[in-house]
Each structure stands twice: as structure tokens, then as C-alpha cells.
């Protein structure tokens, strides 16, 4: 680890398009990074994120024609991490809260009350809401993973351009249960990434209320 400050990690993280193909990430180190990424918050702590780590040449070849204009990242990265959201994550309430009770984080009576209330509430939630919440939470873990990777000395590139249904089939993932969020290419960059501009704060910030005309900033 580089022991970067959070601000240093944020400032130095850039999307890298080409990696040193000789670099491999040990599985123990990959799992350390993902464990840290999953410290991200999630709605009622149900942690819908799941990760498929595509690292073998065989698995990469299976999706090569499905990642559109991102083949260079696929071929040179140490791994292509598919971040997923589990559409059945709401059924983990008792498992997650039960573990909190075991670890002493939550009294049993609080778990009993909360689980009953949450089950009733979620039973009436539309499927679209569950999917949207899962996607939002998985995105939080994905962003955290990219910052963690930077501290471990790796570069990343988040990728949304791929054939989602076909990738799920190629990697033998149940597309009824899981929703693909993004790929994250990870490895050691071989070219300095380009800087990119950002909106000025006055263009994107509004305090307390928006503008009925549709303008948030100026």
C-alpha cells in the first residue's frame, strides 16, 4: 500500500486505457481490496454488490467481442472486474442483521423489530425500486474499489460499454438474479492518463431549492 491520503487518492485516480500485461494481482491482494471496497454504505446494510473477477485468458477471450471499444483494457489489464447487483439482496435481511447480533453490534430485540418492519415494507416495494437501490449501492462499492486500488498502487478504468446480456451468458451468470453495473479494468498503467476538465461549482450547485426553469447552476 502507498498510504495515500484520501485526497491524494482522489486527485491521482485517473481512467487508464492500457496496462502492463505482465502484471498480475495476487488473489489475496485482490480480496483485500474488495473487502475494503465493501466498507461502502448500502441501504439498510443489505450490501447487494457482487464481483466476478475475470482474470484468466480463457475468460477474457469469452468476452473479447462483447466489450465494444474496450478490448485494449481487457487484453492488457490484470483483471476485468464485473460489478453486479443482486436483485435478491432484500432476502438477506435476517442473515445480515443476525450477523450484527452475533458480533455485538445490535441487540436481538432491535433485530427482531427491524426485520419485521423491513420485511413488511419491502414486500410492497416495486421490483424497479429494488433494482434501482441495488444498482446505486453497487456503484458506491465500485467507486470505493477504484480509490482503494489507487492506494494499492494499481490503476483502473470503469467501463459501461459492453453487451450486457451477452456478457452475462458468456460468464455463466444468472441474468434474472443479477444486474451488471460496470466492468472495472485494473492493473498497472503503462501510459500517463490524460487530465480532464470538470464543471465549475457554480454550474452544478444549488442550495436548498432548484430552479423551476430547469437550471441548477448557471
DAKAZI-V394821 format. One record per residue. N is the residue number from 1. RES is the residue in three letters. SS is DSSP state (H for helix, E for strand, L for the rest). PHI is phi in degrees with one decimal (NA if undefined). OMEGA is omega as a letter, one per 20 degrees, with the letter a starting at -180 (999 if undefined). Layout:
N&RES&SS&PHI&OMEGA ; N&RES&SS&PHI&OMEGA
This chain:
1&UNK&L&NA&a ; 2&UNK&L&-91.4&a ; 3&UNK&L&53.6&r ; 4&UNK&L&-70.0&r ; 5&UNK&L&-72.3&r ; 6&UNK&H&-58.5&a ; 7&UNK&H&-64.7&r ; 8&UNK&H&-63.3&r ; 9&UNK&H&-64.3&r ; 10&UNK&H&-64.6&a ; 11&UNK&H&-68.6&a ; 12&UNK&H&-94.0&r ; 13&UNK&L&-72.4&r ; 14&UNK&L&-134.2&r ; 15&UNK&E&-76.7&a ; 16&UNK&L&-107.0&a ; 17&UNK&L&-102.3&a ; 18&UNK&L&-144.6&a ; 19&UNK&E&-122.9&r ; 20&UNK&L&-76.9&a ; 21&UNK&L&-69.2&r ; 22&UNK&L&-81.5&a ; 23&UNK&L&-85.5&r ; 24&UNK&L&-118.8&r ; 25&UNK&L&-102.9&r ; 26&UNK&L&-56.9&a ; 27&UNK&H&-60.3&r ; 28&UNK&H&-61.7&r ; 29&UNK&H&-70.4&r ; 30&UNK&H&-58.6&a ; 31&UNK&H&-69.9&r ; 32&UNK&H&-61.2&a ; 33&UNK&H&-64.1&a ; 34&UNK&H&-68.0&r ; 35&UNK&H&-60.0&r ; 36&UNK&H&-68.8&r ; 37&UNK&H&-60.9&a ; 38&UNK&L&-81.9&r ; 39&UNK&L&-79.2&r ; 40&UNK&L&-61.0&r ; 41&UNK&L&-75.1&r ; 42&UNK&L&-148.1&a ; 43&UNK&H&-58.8&a ; 44&UNK&H&42.6&r ; 45&UNK&H&59.3&a ; 46&UNK&L&-90.0&r ; 47&UNK&L&48.5&a ; 48&UNK&L&-75.9&a ; 49&UNK&E&-69.2&r ; 50&UNK&E&-139.1&a ; 51&UNK&E&-134.8&r ; 52&UNK&E&-111.3&a ; 53&UNK&E&-97.0&a ; 54&UNK&E&-88.6&a ; 55&UNK&L&-126.7&a ; 56&UNK&L&-81.0&r ; 57&UNK&H&-62.6&r ; 58&UNK&H&-63.9&a ; 59&UNK&H&-67.0&r ; 60&UNK&H&-63.1&a ; 61&UNK&H&-62.9&a ; 62&UNK&H&-66.0&a ; 63&UNK&H&-114.1&a ; 64&UNK&H&-54.7&a ; 65&UNK&H&-82.9&a ; 66&UNK&H&-112.7&a ; 67&UNK&L&-106.3&r ; 68&UNK&L&54.2&a ; 69&UNK&L&-92.3&a ; 70&UNK&L&-111.5&a ; 71&UNK&H&-67.4&r ; 72&UNK&H&-62.6&r ; 73&UNK&H&-64.3&r ; 74&UNK&H&-61.0&a ; 75&UNK&H&-71.5&a ; 76&UNK&H&-101.5&a ; 77&UNK&L&-70.4&r ; 78&UNK&L&-68.7&r ; 79&UNK&E&-158.9&r ; 80&UNK&E&-113.7&a ; 81&UNK&E&-96.2&r ; 82&UNK&E&-90.2&r ; 83&UNK&E&-89.8&a ; 84&UNK&E&-121.9&r ; 85&UNK&E&-114.8&a ; 86&UNK&E&-88.3&a ; 87&UNK&L&-66.7&r ; 88&UNK&L&-99.7&a ; 89&UNK&H&-62.4&a ; 90&UNK&H&-68.6&r ; 91&UNK&H&-84.0&r ; 92&UNK&H&-93.2&a ; 93&UNK&H&-55.3&a ; 94&UNK&H&-65.7&r ; 95&UNK&H&-62.2&a ; 96&UNK&H&-67.3&a ; 97&UNK&H&-71.9&r ; 98&UNK&H&-63.0&r ; 99&UNK&H&-65.0&r ; 100&UNK&H&-63.7&r ; 101&UNK&H&-65.5&a ; 102&UNK&H&-59.0&a ; 103&UNK&L&-83.9&r ; 104&UNK&L&82.9&a ; 105&UNK&L&-85.8&a ; 106&UNK&L&-147.1&r ; 107&UNK&L&-67.7&a ; 108&UNK&H&-57.4&a ; 109&UNK&H&-66.6&r ; 110&UNK&H&-67.5&r ; 111&UNK&H&-59.0&a ; 112&UNK&H&-58.7&a ; 113&UNK&H&-67.0&a ; 114&UNK&H&-67.1&a ; 115&UNK&H&-62.7&r ; 116&UNK&H&-63.0&a ; 117&UNK&H&-67.1&a ; 118&UNK&H&-69.6&r ; 119&UNK&H&-60.4&r ; 120&UNK&H&-65.1&a ; 121&UNK&H&-66.7&a ; 122&UNK&H&-72.7&r ; 123&UNK&H&-65.1&a ; 124&UNK&L&-100.6&a ; 125&UNK&L&-78.2&r ; 126&UNK&L&-65.7&a ; 127&UNK&H&-57.6&a ; 128&UNK&H&-62.8&r ; 129&UNK&H&-67.7&r ; 130&UNK&H&-60.6&a ; 131&UNK&H&-66.5&a ; 132&UNK&H&-63.6&a ; 133&UNK&H&-64.2&r ; 134&UNK&H&-62.9&r ; 135&UNK&H&-64.0&r ; 136&UNK&H&-61.9&a ; 137&UNK&H&-65.6&r ; 138&UNK&H&-64.0&r ; 139&UNK&H&-64.4&r ; 140&UNK&H&-63.2&r ; 141&UNK&H&-66.5&r ; 142&UNK&H&-63.3&r ; 143&UNK&H&-63.2&r ; 144&UNK&H&-64.0&r ; 145&UNK&H&-61.9&a ; 146&UNK&H&-66.2&r ; 147&UNK&H&-72.1&r ; 148&UNK&H&-61.4&a ; 149&UNK&H&-58.0&r ; 150&UNK&H&-61.6&r ; 151&UNK&H&-68.1&r ; 152&UNK&L&-82.0&r ; 153&UNK&L&92.3&a ; 154&UNK&L&-111.1&r ; 155&UNK&E&-105.3&a ; 156&UNK&E&-141.6&r ; 157&UNK&E&-148.2&r ; 158&UNK&E&-74.4&a ; 159&UNK&E&-132.2&r ; 160&UNK&L&-110.7&a ; 161&UNK&L&-89.2&r ; 162&UNK&L&-157.3&a ; 163&UNK&L&-80.2&a ; 164&UNK&H&-65.5&a ; 165&UNK&H&-62.3&a ; 166&UNK&H&-67.3&r ; 167&UNK&H&-63.5&r ; 168&UNK&H&-60.8&r ; 169&UNK&H&-67.8&a ; 170&UNK&H&-63.6&a ; 171&UNK&L&-98.9&r ; 172&UNK&L&57.4&r ; 173&UNK&L&-108.6&a ; 174&UNK&L&-69.8&a ; 175&UNK&L&-78.1&r ; 176&UNK&L&-77.1&a ; 177&UNK&L&-91.7&a ; 178&UNK&E&-112.3&r ; 179&UNK&E&-115.6&r ; 180&UNK&E&-73.2&a ; 181&UNK&E&-98.1&r ; 182&UNK&E&-169.1&r ; 183&UNK&E&-95.7&r ; 184&UNK&E&-123.9&r ; 185&UNK&E&-77.8&a ; 186&UNK&E&-138.3&r ; 187&UNK&E&169.1&r ; 188&UNK&L&-102.6&a ; 189&UNK&E&-63.4&r ; 190&UNK&L&-108.0&r ; 191&UNK&L&-129.3&r ; 192&UNK&L&-63.2&a ; 193&UNK&L&-71.1&r ; 194&UNK&L&-77.2&r ; 195&UNK&L&-74.3&r ; 196&UNK&L&-140.9&a ; 197&UNK&L&-78.5&r ; 198&UNK&L&-131.9&r ; 199&UNK&L&-60.2&r ; 200&UNK&L&-70.7&a ; 201&UNK&H&-58.5&a ; 202&UNK&H&-66.1&r ; 203&UNK&H&-84.1&a ; 204&UNK&H&-123.0&a ; 205&UNK&L&-112.4&r ; 206&UNK&L&-136.9&r ; 207&UNK&L&-100.9&r ; 208&UNK&L&73.1&a ; 209&UNK&L&-136.9&r ; 210&UNK&L&-88.7&a ; 211&UNK&L&-122.3&a ; 212&UNK&L&-59.4&r ; 213&UNK&L&-78.9&r ; 214&UNK&L&102.1&a ; 215&UNK&L&-100.8&r ; 216&UNK&L&-88.0&r ; 217&UNK&L&-101.7&a ; 218&UNK&L&-96.8&999
